[in-house]
Amino acid sequence: MLAGIFEQIQRGLEAQIVSSIPRGFWEDIRGSAKQAYRDVYAEVKADPNVVDEQRLNKLHQDRHFRMENVFLSLAQKHNLDYSAALIERNKRTYVYVVTNSIGITQAYVKRIGDRPNPARYRESLARVSAVPRLDLGDDPISICMPKQFYGLITHNPLNHRKFDESSQQLAMMQLCIPTLDSKKWAYEFSIEEVLAMYPETEKSIVSPNRKPTWKDRKSDSESSSAE
């Protein structure tokens, strides 16, 4: 029964994604992220003002800001509402892209499946949605409206520990939806799986052989009981 409920929620989530976010957004972000990973690595490697032992740290920082720019640019291209200043943590702002029902940010993770502090991420979005704001500036009002789902586009390199071209290529991107308590991911979709949600167009570019990652609900409940 519990699995049926999660499947029903998943169908509703997929319907919201398909109806509110153009397919081209997902196609573009996959290709743009690959190029961003290549470009930032080349720039950091060629920078004569960086200490060799610190290039990996600079790469992580520069790549975050490049991906923020990619995310914002694609929101503009596909006519999605966004804010580049509303969400702030540790004196750093984050691009926040929204539809009527979904709010999304992006983040680098060392390994797919890792959670970049989702509880605090979710808390930030909850504060934005819960408090009426008059100081929106140029941001659309949809930014502050409560959402049915909050998602995080995660991405990672092949090997986050090594500073070389092959290791720092884009390995994978996912759209992750946290549980209500933000302690784990409820749904994890690769970009290919997101594209597979859309109706077939002129030519399929997706081979959806892998199912979305499902957590073992039984083991979760058993572990909760043990606690």
Beta strands, then each sheet from edge to edge (+ up, - down):
strand 1: 81-89
strand 2: 92-98
strand 3: 102-108
strand 4: 149-157
strand 5: 170-178
strand 6: 185-190
sheet 1: 1+ 2- 3+ 4+ 5- 6+
end
